[in-house]
């Protein structure tokens, strides 16, 4: 019987142990979006769950690490999880999503010295060291930005890319792609390096596409967010009036149902993220009001 160590990574992602790689990646994207600290008001509980979700995907998507986890850590096991030491930076986060190793290094074999014959009884031969190997240099990955329309991102499209040196590469983007996705072309660049395509799927109105879902950042001044307001927001079908509830803080997500993209019998929603902005050119009267609000808040804390 297989011995599975804690935590149960499959349960963290809401998957059975026989799930395939496609199901694993889809579940990871769903749970990472759900628990991302930026979308949960930097809640420490959400941040800790986000770390565990990333750790689960990093282990389950790597056959070697998955086997080691399923069979239990052996003596001297080392935790190579890039998220074990705390909240990951953006590059580490993308590394895990794309399945890259944390650091890719091209190594060259080290020359072994030829065995020396026994010294002659009549003469001593000097011992020479082998030449030092050339310096190890980290590989450099190249990246191109590819802009897609919402329809191209939804159904997939053919992209033709000209690399350094004149090589032309043609590839199909996957359906249900999203803004910010990175596609890896393995070994196509000079020297066997990888080349990445970063997809940009943003409309002129600022709508970001992610599969069937649409994202929009709604900037509000503090009075509008505090008291609530009605505001027109763009959608793929034209502007609609959105009622912002009173007491809305930055990071709050409002849902416009069935305002996303449609495929077959499925249709996504549009998520509107509240972003509170402060005018840079406050007048004297406005500054006085903000100071009074600050005083009231201090007085309330003192009660």
N, C-alpha and C positions, 0 to 999 in steps of 0.2 A: 504493500500500500504506500502511496506517495505521501510523504510528510510535508505539509505546507506550513511555512513559518508565518508568524504574525508580522505586520498586518495583512489581512486578506485583500490583496490588490484587486482581484476580480470583483469582490463586493464593492470596493471603493468606486469602481467604474460602472457598477450595475450590470455586469456581464457574467454569463456562465463560463466555466473554464474551457469549453470547447469552441469559443468564439474565434473567428478568423481575423487576419490583420486588418481587413477593411472595417469590420465591426469594432475592433479595438480602437482604431484611429477616430472613427466617428464618435464613439463614446468618450474618448479623451477630449475631443474638441468641445463636446457638449458640457462635460463636467468642468473643464477649465474655464469656459465662458461663464458657467453658473457660479463658480466660487472665486472668480478673479477679484482680488481686494479692491481694485479701482471701481468695480461695479457693486461693491458691498460696503461702501463708506469706510474702507480700511478696517473692517471688523476683524479683530485678531482671530476669531474662530474661523471665519472664511479664509483668512490668509493661511492658517494651519492646514485646512482642508485642501486648499489650492496646492500647497507643497506636497501633500500626500498623493493627490491626483497626478501631479507631474512625476513623482517618484514611482507610482504604480505603472504609468505608461513607459517610463524609462526602463523599468525592469522587464515588463511583459513583452515589449517590442524587440528586446535583445535576446536571441535564443540562448546565448551563453549565460547571461545574468538570470534569465527566467529559469533555466535548469538549476542553477545554483540556489535560487530562492525556493524552488519546489522541493529540492532535496535537503535543504537546510544548510546554513553556513558551516564550512569546515574550519579546521584550525588555521588561524592566521588569516581568515577572510578579511578582505579590505572592501570598504564601502566606497565605490567609485561614483556614487550618485552625485551629479553636479548640484542637486538641490538640497543635499543633506545639511549643508552648513548655513542655510537660511534662505530668504526670499531671493529667487534667481534674477539675474539681470536679463535684459531683452535678448542678447545674443545666446545665452545658455538656453533660454526658453525656446528660441527658434531651433537650436541644435536638437533638442529633444523632439520637437514636433516633426522635424525632417529626418530624424534618425541618424544624424551625423554624430561622430565622436566629438568629445569636448575639445580635443586638440588634435589636429591632423598633422603628422610629421613624416616627411620622407626620410627614411633611414637607409644608409648604404652599408653593405657588409664591411666589417673590419678585417683587414688582411691579417692572416696568421703568420708568424715567423716560421721560416723553414727550419726544421730540426738541425742543430749543429752536430757535426761528427765529433767523436771523442778527440780531445786535444792530442797532438803529436807529442811523443816523448822528447823530441828534439826542439820543438818550437811551440810557443803559445799563440793561438790565434785570437785576435780581438773579437769580442761579442758585439754585434751590431743590432740596434733596435729597428723594427720595421717602420716604414714611413707612416706618419700620422694620416688618418683618413681625412678627406675634405670636410669642411664644416657642415653640420646638419642645418638645413634651411627649412623653415616652415613653408608648406605649400600655400599659394595664394589663390583664392577663389575669385572668379570674375562674376559680375552680375549685370544684367540688363533689365531695364524697366519696360514692361509691355502693357499698354493701355487697351482695355477691352470695353465694349459696350455691355450693358446688362444682358442683352440677348446672347452675345457671344460667351459671356461667363456662364449663362444658364445652360446652354446646349453644347458648349465646347466649340472650338474653332481651330483652324490651321494657322500657325504662326511660323513665319520664315525669318530666320535670324542669321545675320552675317557676322562671323566671328573674326577676331584678329587673324590676319594671314589670308583672308579671303574665303575661308570655308563657310559654306552656306548650310545651315541646319534647318530642317523642317520638322515640326512636331505638332501634335494635337493636344490642346489644353483639355483638361478633364471637365466634364459637365458639373454643374452646381459649384463652380469655383467662386472664390471671394476675393475682395480687396485685401491686399497684403500677403496673399499666398505666395510661396516661393517654390518653384519647380527646379529640380536639379538635373542637369545634363551631365552625366558622369563621364569624365575622361575625354571630353571633346575639345578642350582648349589646348593650347600649346604646352608641351611637356606633360601631357596626360592629366592636366588639372581639370577640375569640375567647373562648369559654368552654370550660374543660377539665373532664373527668370523670376522677377518679382512682378506680380500681377497688380495692376491698378484698375479698379472698377468703381469709379466715382462719377456721378452725373454732374452737369453744370450747376445744379441746385444744391450740390453737396450731399447727395444721397449715396451712401456706401453700400455696396452689394456684398452679401455673404450667403451663397447658396440661394435659397428662396427668401431669405430674410433681408430686410433693408434697415440700415441704421442712419440716424440723423442726430446731429448735435444742435440743440436749441439753446442759444445764448439768451439769458434773461438778466435784467438788472435786479438788484436785491429787493426793491419794493414789489416788483411783479412776482418774484418767487415767494416772498413772504406772505403777500395778501392774495395770491392767485390772480390769474388773468386768462383771457381768451386770446389766442394768437393763431395766425395762419401759418401752417407748415407745409412744405412741398411734399408731394408723394409722386409715385410713378404715374398716377392717373390724374394729376393736377392738385392744386392746393386744397387743404381742408382746414377747418377751424378746430383747434385743440383747446380744451379747457384744462388749464394747469391748476391743480389743487393748491390751496393755501399751504404754506409751510413746506414747500418743495426745496430740498437741498441739492447741491451739486452731486451728480452721480445718480440721481433718481431716474428710473426708467419708466416711461409711459408707453403703453402698447396701443397701436392702431391695428386692429384685427383685419386680416385679409387685404392689407395694403402692400404686400410684398409681391414677389414674382410667382408665376403660376406654371406648373408642369403637370401634365396629366390631370389627375383629380386632386392635386395638392396645391395649396396656396399659402405662402408665408405671410408673416406679419411685419409691420414696421415698428421698430423700437426708437423712441425719441428720448435721448439722454439730456437731462437738464444740466446746463453749465452756467453758473452764476458769474457774471463779469462786473467789474468795478470800473466806472468811467475814469479815464485818466485826467480829465480836466474838471474836477469838482470845484464848484464855486464856494464862496464863504458860507452862504446859508446852508448848503448841503453838508459841508464839513461840520457845521454847528449841530445839525441834526444827527449826524453819525456820532459825534461826541456825546450827545444826550442819550442816544441808544446805548452807547458803551457804559455810561454811568448807570442807566437803568439795569443793565445786565449785571453790573457789579453789585448793585444794591440787592437784586434778587438772589444772587449767590450768597450774600451775607445773611439772609434771613434763615 
